[in-house]
Amino acid sequence: MSHNGEWPWLKTIIVTPAQGNPVGKLFDSSGETTPLLDFFEQKLFTELDNTYRTNGFRIMSGFRHNGSIVLSALFRKPDLMNAYIAVSPELKNDFVGLQSNAQEMLSKLDKKPRFLLFSYGTNVKENHQQTDYARLSKQLQQYAPSSLDLHEKHFADNYFMSLPILSTVTAIETLFDDIHNGLAPDSAISQKGVEAIVAHYKFLSDEKYGFQVSPKRSIQNLGNHLIESSSEKGFDVLKKLIALYPDDSYSYHYVAKAYASLGDFKSAVKFQTDAVKHSENQLTWHRKKHSAALKRYQSKLNSN
């Protein structure tokens, strides 16, 4: 799920207990104490941070009873993780006190951005708690703050044991979508212009992810959209990429591509030439891409 460690799943260290590891014995199914979560917080994460090159962004995923642990972490120690994937969590008979405490715990969540995918299926393994799923869904929708990026997925037509994989794929693609696809040009933020987009991505970098997230794709989306109705406004937006990122070959490439789409191959050649120049230190794939685009634009210009 990771092309060059970039998309859709960013480079990630995956941690899972070895078979037979007794760590699960720390779990208090009443929810009244949190020794397992305390172990994660005080021992496991400290060891991981001291051993590996971590950046502080953490995702927790769990299936069935482990899905209940995920929800318990969100409710009782919300700062442990940034993203939570709870797959078919056990809820029957108020397991871990999740449903009886949901309203109170959700209401206490602060404005820190967090992500939750709550997923489940319809099958013999889950028929006993469909009503509980519906109740939790209602509680999440009613009491979760806007800072919780809440997603719910009902896999009605899939096998029970497929749900962890399907849920992980769904969650990862959704969680990192604002990095890979950017904002839609008609979004409320994009409609406010480039400065608003840059400010939003600074917020994502500082508050949501804790690492640098680029606004380039969102600016490109807005520029290409505006070109359809007003080429002047569209190019004003796209050329701000050059002002913001003058050393990035793609800042020039996107402007060249936009000119080419309008049949202005003279301008396309001019900006794509700059793209080729700024790609000299990039990987071969990028250099070839820019050179091929320049040849296409030159051919079109010479044939006119």
C-alpha positions, -999 to 999 in steps of 0.1 A, spaced: 0 0 0 30 23 -2 45 36 -34 81 47 -26 70 50 10 47 79 0 12 70 -11 -14 61 -1 3 48 31 31 70 42 63 53 55 52 37 88 67 15 115 42 -13 122 42 -27 157 22 -59 167 26 -83 196 44 -115 189 23 -147 191 20 -157 228 30 -123 241 11 -119 274 6 -81 271 -31 -87 266 -34 -98 302 -30 -62 312 -64 -54 297 -92 -45 322 -124 -54 305 -145 -34 329 -129 -2 317 -125 11 352 -87 10 350 -64 12 320 -32 -8 327 -28 -19 290 -31 17 278 -8 28 306 18 3 294 15 17 258 20 52 271 47 47 297 67 18 283 60 8 247 59 43 230 90 55 249 110 25 238 98 29 202 107 66 202 141 59 217 148 31 192 134 43 159 131 75 139 96 84 148 77 117 142 50 114 168 21 106 145 5 73 157 -23 51 143 -40 24 163 -60 -4 147 -79 -33 163 -104 -60 154 -131 -74 177 -119 -71 213 -89 -52 201 -113 -28 184 -128 -22 218 -93 -14 231 -90 12 202 -123 29 213 -112 27 249 -80 45 240 -99 72 222 -123 77 251 -99 74 280 -65 84 267 -72 104 235 -37 118 233 -21 84 229 -29 83 192 -37 106 163 -58 81 143 -80 52 155 -93 23 134 -120 3 153 -131 -28 134 -161 -48 146 -155 -37 182 -171 -59 209 -199 -38 225 -224 -63 239 -233 -59 275 -215 -26 277 -181 -42 272 -153 -20 286 -180 5 296 -179 19 261 -215 27 255 -223 39 291 -193 63 290 -195 74 253 -214 106 258 -192 118 287 -159 108 271 -167 122 237 -178 155 252 -144 158 269 -124 156 237 -106 188 230 -100 207 198 -69 186 188 -76 170 154 -82 132 156 -94 106 131 -117 76 137 -129 49 114 -156 28 130 -164 -2 108 -184 -34 110 -202 -60 89 -234 -80 87 -226 -117 94 -231 -145 120 -202 -132 140 -217 -98 144 -255 -104 145 -255 -103 183 -246 -66 184 -261 -49 154 -283 -29 178 -252 -19 198 -234 -8 166 -264 14 158 -264 29 193 -227 37 192 -230 52 158 -257 75 171 -236 84 201 -206 92 179 -226 114 156 -244 132 184 -216 138 209 -183 138 190 -168 172 186 -160 186 151 -123 181 158 -129 143 155 -128 134 118 -154 107 121 -160 80 95 -183 50 96 -182 21 72 -207 -8 70 -192 -37 50 -225 -54 44 -213 -77 16 -179 -88 27 -166 -118 47 -160 -112 84 -123 -120 83 -118 -96 54 -129 -66 75 -95 -58 91 -78 -55 57 -107 -36 41 -110 -13 70 -72 -6 71 -72 3 34 -103 25 38 -89 43 68 -54 49 54 -68 63 21 -92 85 39 -68 97 66 -41 108 42 -64 121 15 -57 158 22 -20 150 16 -23 131 -16 -53 146 -34 -56 180 -18 -86 202 -13 -114 203 -39 -113 236 -58 -149 243 -47 -142 237 -10 -148 265 14 -111 269 21 -101 269 -15 -127 295 -24 -109 319 -1 -78 317 -22 -41 307 -20 -34 323 14 -62 304 30 -50 271 15 -14 277 28 -28 286 62 -49 254 63 -19 232 54 2 249 81 -26 239 105 -25 203 92 13 203 95 14 217 130 -18 203 146 -30 172 127 1 154 115 31 170 133 51 168 101 53 190 70 23 187 46 24 206 13 -4 228 -1 9 224 -36 -17 199 -48 -46 221 -35 -32 252 -51 -28 233 -84 -64 220 -81 -77 256 -76 -56 270 -105 -67 244 -130 -103 248 -119 -102 286 -124 -86 283 -158 -118 268 -171 -137 300 -165 -110 327 -162 -75 319 -176 -61 351 -160 -73 341 -125 -62 305 -130 -26 315 -140 -24 339 -112 -30 310 -88 -7 286 -106 21 311 -108 20 315 -70 34 280 -69 65 294 -85 66 322 -60 62 299 -31 84 270 -44 109 285 -70 132 255 -68 105 229 -74 104 217 -111 67 209 -108 58 246 -100 69 254 -136 55 221 -151 20 228 -139 20 263 -154 34 249 -187 8 222 -187 -20 247 -182 -7 268 -211 -5 238 -233 -41 229 -225 -51 263 -239 -30 258 -270 -3 284 -260 27 262 -267 51 291 -268 44 298 -232 43 261 -224 78 256 -239 91 286 -218 79 273 -185 86 236 -192 122 246 -201 125 259 -166 109 227 -153 136 207 -170 163 229 -156 150 226 -120 147 188 -123 185 182 -128 189 169 -93 157 148 -92 153 111 -99 156 98 -134 118 92 -137 111 129 -130 138 142 -154 125 120 -182 89 131 -175 98 168 -178 120 163 -209 93 143 -226 68 171 -219 91 197 -233 96 177 -265 58 174 -269 53 212 -265 82 220 -288 68 196 -314 33 213 -311 49 247 -314 69 239 -345 39 223 -362 17 254 -358 
